[in-house]
Amino acid sequence: MDIQMLTRFFMWCTIFNVGLLFLSFIFLAFVGDFVYRIHSKWFPMKRETFNMACYLFIGIYKIIVLVFNIIPWIALLIIG
């Protein structure tokens, strides 16, 4: 496994994960009420708690994507 293959691997991981992050943001922004109604049937919670959980999920996922995908990809681009 060479640097070029690792660079492509992290590039595609970044593309997929940023796409998933964007999709989850769009989904929660535009159909958040629908998502809340479905989840509140399974897990009874207040709307504020649901919003905070979603915001926390997106924030932690963003940090994970940054640390484990984007930064290694940039580092491999620099040394490649």
N, C-alpha and C positions, 0 to 999 in steps of 0.2 A: 504494500500500500504506500503510494508516494504522496507528496504534498499536493499535487494537482487533484488527485482523487479525493483526498480529505477536504480540499477547498470546495470541490463540487458537492460533496456530501453535506458540508455545513451550509453551503448556499441553498441547497434544496430543503434542508431542515428549516432554515430561516424563512424561506418562502412559504412553506406549508404552515409553520407555526404562526407567522405574522398574518397569514390569510385566515387561519382559524381564530386568532385573536380579533381580527377585524370583523369576521363573520359573527362571532359571539357578541361583540359590541353592537353591531347593526341589529342583530336579532333582539337583544335586550332593549335597545333604544326605540325600536319601532313596534315590537309586539311584546313589550314587557308586561302589559296587563294580562295577556293571554298566558304567558309563562307563569306569572304569579298565580293566576287562577288554577292552573294545573298543579303546580307545586303546593299550593296551600291546601289542596284536597289531600295530598299525601302527608305533608308536614305542616300542621297548623302553625302559622306565624303571622306577625304583623307585617304590613307592607314596608315599614321602615326597616325592619330586620331583614326582610328579603332584599331590599335595595342595598343595604350594607353588605350582605353576604355576596351579592353579585359584584359590587364595587371591589370588595376584598379579593374575590376570585380573579377578576380582570387585572387588578394591580399585582397580585402575586404571580399570575401567569406571565404578565409583561416582564417582570423582573427575571423570572426563570428563562424566558426566551432571550432576553438581553444577555444574561450571564452564560448560558449554556449553548447558544446558537450564534448570536450576532458577534459577540466579542471574539470567540474562537475563529469565526470566519474572517473577521477583519485582521486578526493576528496572522492567519495563514496567508491572506492576501499580501500582507506587508513582507513576510519572510519569503514568499514565493516569488 
